[in-house]
Amino acid sequence: MAGKRKPRGADFKAKVALAALRERKTVSELAKQFEVHPTQIHQWRKQLLEGAIEVFEPGSRGRPSSDEARESRELYEQIGRLKMELEWLKKKAAQFD
């Protein structure tokens, strides 16, 4: 019976994939060192190479994350409400002059 799967974090996967890209050790040596199956190392290496293209695409840094987009949307709503309140206060102040 095979052992239980160990959850691996993204930092671990990146470390193993970068070691595989360096090619200082064979995949089987890396598999023994990191206690991972060689096929898994090949998959992580392939994912790293495919994802590396996105880093150098134009405009990839300017994309806001979903949290940033939500926060900016909330801030624009608040600005709109404050502008409406300011206009209302200006009208009321003009009535008293």
C-alpha positions, 0 to 999 in steps of 0.5 A, a space after each residue: 500500500 502506498 503512503 499518504 500524499 504530502 501536501 506541498 506548498 507553492 514555495 516547495 514546488 518552485 524550489 524543486 522546479 528551479 533545481 530541475 531547471 539548473 540541471 546540476 543534478 539529475 531528476 532522480 537525484 533531486 527526487 531522492 533529495 526532496 522525496 518526490 517522484 521524478 514524474 512530479 518534478 517533470 510536471 512542476 518544471 513544465 508548469 514553471 516554464 509555461 508560467 514564466 512566459 506570463 511574467 514577461 508579457 506586457 501589462 502583466 504587472 498592471 492587472 489588479 488582483 480581485 481584492 484590489 479591484 473590490 477595494 477600489 470599487 468601494 472607494 469610488 462608491 464612497 467618493 460618489 456618496 461624499 460628493 453628493 453629500 457635499 453638493 447637498 450641504 452647499 445647497 442648504 448653506 446657500 439657503 441660509 445666506 
